Amino acid sequence: MTTDISQRPAFAPAAPIPLRRRLLGLGSVFGKAVRDARRAFLVELGLLGGLLLAVLAGVASAYPTQAARDQLARLANGIGPAGQGLAGRPVNVGTMGGYVQWKYGPVLLLIAAFWSVLALSGALAGEARRGSLDLVAAAPLSRRRIAAEKVAAHLALLTVVAAVTAIAAWLAGAAFAKLPGDEVPCGRRWALPSGSG
């Protein structure tokens, strides 16, 4: 018994995947990685942005006068190298941004670094546990491309977190600035006043 080739159903060509699904959905490995990391991304975004807003608001209300800021700067500069520890050398601590960078900057960096490591390793372990990594690996993509798209998705999310944190710092500087120099400049480098340590 022979089958006529002309009677076989013809397969339609695959429709192109929309850009939105490639970036934020299941249309690519990149999109799947972004979609899988959305909860951790939102938690990190809220944690860093919210913490920065709260700390800047607290500094503005706790040290509202120039005398209080001068006393804070003397204290920070007077504790010496042994007491500065993880915070490092105080630079311009008489302003809101300088104080937050000196006292809370390393903590914010550690939160971002730990999130980065845990989110990326947790994503791979979670996919392996659910079995979806097998489906991704079965696709006609090289291992190098799969790894590159997963890392690119993670770096894209980390870039968004950094940008939103910078915007939160700028907004908090604009909203809570009480003294000259409290504003967090946007798009230019910090200018240190003469005589600051």
Kinemage of the C-alpha trace (Angstrom):
@kinemage 1
@onewidth
@group {chain A} dominant
@subgroup {mainchain}
@vectorlist {calphas} color= white
{ca met a 1} P 0.000 0.000 0.000
{ca thr a 2} L 1.499 3.280 -1.057
{ca thr a 3} L 0.577 6.701 0.142
{ca asp a 4} L 0.409 9.612 -2.165
{ca ile a 5} L 2.721 12.435 -1.040
{ca ser a 6} L 0.309 15.028 -2.347
{ca gln a 7} L -2.322 13.849 0.169
{ca arg a 8} L -0.135 14.467 3.222
{ca pro a 9} L -1.067 17.548 5.260
{ca ala a 10} L 1.178 20.478 4.582
{ca phe a 11} L 2.755 22.150 7.578
{ca ala a 12} L 2.334 25.885 7.754
{ca pro a 13} L 5.496 27.866 8.381
{ca ala a 14} L 5.925 28.989 11.960
{ca ala a 15} L 4.599 32.450 12.606
{ca pro a 16} L 7.202 34.954 13.802
{ca ile a 17} L 7.201 35.474 17.546
{ca pro a 18} L 6.273 39.037 18.586
{ca leu a 19} L 8.993 41.115 20.237
{ca arg a 20} L 6.979 41.475 23.466
{ca arg a 21} L 6.837 37.689 23.900
{ca arg a 22} L 10.544 37.386 23.106
{ca leu a 23} L 11.469 39.919 25.799
{ca leu a 24} L 8.872 39.234 28.509
{ca gly a 25} L 7.291 35.874 27.794
{ca leu a 26} L 7.892 32.374 26.567
{ca gly a 27} L 9.050 33.391 23.091
{ca ser a 28} L 12.770 32.986 23.880
{ca val a 29} L 15.145 31.806 26.570
{ca phe a 30} L 15.725 35.469 27.481
{ca gly a 31} L 11.989 36.103 27.879
{ca lys a 32} L 11.489 32.926 29.886
{ca ala a 33} L 14.332 33.891 32.230
{ca val a 34} L 12.843 37.378 32.728
{ca arg a 35} L 9.411 35.858 33.337
{ca asp a 36} L 10.770 33.311 35.831
{ca ala a 37} L 12.669 35.992 37.792
{ca arg a 38} L 9.828 38.512 38.016
{ca arg a 39} L 8.974 37.901 41.684
{ca ala a 40} L 12.556 38.109 42.899
{ca phe a 41} L 13.039 41.175 40.705
{ca leu a 42} L 10.048 42.972 42.225
{ca val a 43} L 11.166 42.107 45.762
{ca glu a 44} L 14.667 43.437 45.059
{ca leu a 45} L 13.273 46.556 43.443
{ca gly a 46} L 11.006 47.267 46.399
{ca leu a 47} L 13.686 46.470 48.941
{ca leu a 48} L 16.440 48.654 47.476
{ca gly a 49} L 14.222 51.515 46.310
{ca gly a 50} L 12.116 51.526 49.479
{ca leu a 51} L 15.110 51.266 51.786
{ca leu a 52} L 16.848 54.127 50.020
{ca leu a 53} L 13.758 56.346 50.211
{ca ala a 54} L 13.252 55.534 53.902
{ca val a 55} L 16.896 56.143 54.816
{ca leu a 56} L 17.094 59.466 52.979
{ca ala a 57} L 13.838 60.613 54.597
{ca gly a 58} L 15.190 59.558 58.006
{ca val a 59} L 18.444 61.455 57.567
{ca ala a 60} L 16.562 64.582 56.495
{ca ser a 61} L 14.316 64.463 59.574
{ca ala a 62} L 17.002 63.401 62.074
{ca tyr a 63} L 19.553 66.019 60.980
{ca pro a 64} L 17.495 69.012 59.782
{ca thr a 65} L 19.927 71.820 60.655
{ca gln a 66} L 23.409 72.716 59.515
{ca ala a 67} L 24.671 72.444 63.114
{ca ala a 68} L 23.416 68.850 63.334
{ca arg a 69} L 25.074 68.010 60.004
{ca asp a 70} L 28.351 69.586 61.112
{ca gln a 71} L 28.284 67.537 64.301
{ca leu a 72} L 27.580 64.395 62.246
{ca ala a 73} L 30.525 65.175 59.953
{ca arg a 74} L 32.839 65.711 62.951
{ca leu a 75} L 31.713 62.398 64.446
{ca ala a 76} L 32.204 60.494 61.173
{ca asn a 77} L 35.631 62.007 60.566
{ca gly a 78} L 36.697 61.565 64.199
{ca ile a 79} L 36.118 57.840 64.609
{ca gly a 80} L 39.370 57.000 62.855
{ca pro a 81} L 40.282 54.271 60.402
{ca ala a 82} L 39.659 51.411 62.819
{ca gly a 83} L 36.113 52.554 63.545
{ca gln a 84} L 35.191 53.205 59.954
{ca gly a 85} L 35.278 49.492 59.133
{ca leu a 86} L 33.164 48.477 56.181
{ca ala a 87} L 31.833 51.981 55.555
{ca gly a 88} L 35.223 53.313 54.517
{ca arg a 89} L 36.501 56.869 54.564
{ca pro a 90} L 33.711 59.427 55.039
{ca val a 91} L 33.341 61.792 52.095
{ca asn a 92} L 30.956 64.749 52.266
{ca val a 93} L 28.942 63.254 55.151
{ca gly a 94} L 27.452 66.663 55.939
{ca thr a 95} L 24.945 66.130 53.107
{ca met a 96} L 22.123 63.607 52.882
{ca gly a 97} L 23.626 61.761 49.933
{ca gly a 98} L 27.133 61.697 51.369
{ca tyr a 99} L 25.955 60.361 54.724
{ca val a 100} L 23.749 57.668 53.182
{ca gln a 101} L 26.523 56.640 50.800
{ca trp a 102} L 29.015 56.423 53.651
{ca lys a 103} L 26.834 54.610 56.168
{ca tyr a 104} L 24.382 52.587 54.042
{ca gly a 105} L 26.104 52.338 50.649
{ca pro a 106} L 27.971 49.101 51.431
{ca val a 107} L 24.784 47.522 52.804
{ca leu a 108} L 22.851 48.390 49.637
{ca leu a 109} L 25.674 46.983 47.506
{ca leu a 110} L 25.729 43.749 49.516
{ca ile a 111} L 21.957 43.354 49.148
{ca ala a 112} L 22.251 43.806 45.387
{ca ala a 113} L 25.199 41.393 45.155
{ca phe a 114} L 23.533 38.671 47.234
{ca trp a 115} L 20.319 39.034 45.245
{ca ser a 116} L 22.263 38.737 42.016
{ca val a 117} L 23.984 35.507 43.019
{ca leu a 118} L 20.930 33.932 44.637
{ca ala a 119} L 18.526 34.885 41.848
{ca leu a 120} L 20.688 33.497 39.057
{ca ser a 121} L 21.633 30.273 40.831
{ca gly a 122} L 18.083 29.837 42.144
{ca ala a 123} L 16.666 30.266 38.658
{ca leu a 124} L 18.803 27.447 37.275
{ca ala a 125} L 18.147 25.167 40.247
{ca gly a 126} L 14.420 25.902 40.127
{ca glu a 127} L 14.228 25.130 36.416
{ca ala a 128} L 16.148 21.894 36.900
{ca arg a 129} L 13.818 20.890 39.757
{ca arg a 130} L 10.672 21.674 37.726
{ca gly a 131} L 12.035 19.963 34.638
{ca ser a 132} L 11.659 23.021 32.432
{ca leu a 133} L 15.418 23.249 31.922
{ca asp a 134} L 15.201 19.951 30.034
{ca leu a 135} L 12.674 21.499 27.656
{ca val a 136} L 14.889 24.530 27.104
{ca ala a 137} L 17.925 22.319 26.526
{ca ala a 138} L 15.956 20.187 24.047
{ca ala a 139} L 15.331 23.235 21.856
{ca pro a 140} L 17.543 23.576 18.792
{ca leu a 141} L 19.805 26.059 20.598
{ca ser a 142} L 23.386 25.644 21.630
{ca arg a 143} L 24.277 25.489 25.315
{ca arg a 144} L 26.327 28.642 24.887
{ca arg a 145} L 23.325 30.547 23.509
{ca ile a 146} L 21.053 29.322 26.313
{ca ala a 147} L 23.587 30.390 28.941
{ca ala a 148} L 24.203 33.735 27.209
{ca glu a 149} L 20.472 34.530 27.046
{ca lys a 150} L 19.967 33.616 30.715
{ca val a 151} L 22.889 35.795 31.798
{ca ala a 152} L 21.694 38.619 29.513
{ca ala a 153} L 18.231 38.465 31.101
{ca his a 154} L 19.740 38.612 34.568
{ca leu a 155} L 21.975 41.555 33.645
{ca ala a 156} L 19.014 43.371 32.076
{ca leu a 157} L 17.011 42.996 35.290
{ca leu a 158} L 20.000 44.112 37.367
{ca thr a 159} L 20.341 47.182 35.135
{ca val a 160} L 16.671 48.036 35.687
{ca val a 161} L 17.140 47.670 39.474
{ca ala a 162} L 20.160 50.007 39.368
{ca ala a 163} L 18.285 52.575 37.250
{ca val a 164} L 15.205 52.531 39.499
{ca thr a 165} L 17.400 52.829 42.602
{ca ala a 166} L 19.144 55.856 41.069
{ca ile a 167} L 15.776 57.426 40.251
{ca ala a 168} L 14.597 56.738 43.824
{ca ala a 169} L 17.722 58.473 45.174
{ca trp a 170} L 17.151 61.455 42.893
{ca leu a 171} L 13.460 61.703 43.879
{ca ala a 172} L 14.266 61.409 47.572
{ca gly a 173} L 16.948 64.069 47.229
{ca ala a 174} L 14.450 66.382 45.538
{ca ala a 175} L 11.662 65.638 48.035
{ca phe a 176} L 13.567 65.666 51.329
{ca ala a 177} L 16.367 68.193 50.683
{ca lys a 178} L 16.489 70.728 53.508
{ca leu a 179} L 19.983 72.162 53.263
{ca pro a 180} L 22.234 73.203 50.372
{ca gly a 181} L 23.963 70.162 48.883
{ca asp a 182} L 21.208 67.712 49.867
{ca glu a 183} L 19.869 67.387 46.341
{ca val a 184} L 21.084 64.291 44.540
{ca pro a 185} L 22.305 65.520 41.147
{ca cys a 186} L 21.054 63.794 38.026
{ca gly a 187} L 23.475 63.301 35.177
{ca arg a 188} L 26.579 64.932 36.617
{ca arg a 189} L 29.321 63.990 39.035
{ca trp a 190} L 29.346 64.871 42.699
{ca ala a 191} L 31.147 68.112 43.344
{ca leu a 192} L 32.906 68.075 46.691
{ca pro a 193} L 32.977 71.406 48.472
{ca ser a 194} L 36.411 72.674 49.358
{ca gly a 195} L 37.575 71.555 52.773
{ca ser a 196} L 35.377 68.445 52.924
{ca gly a 197} L 37.043 65.310 54.128
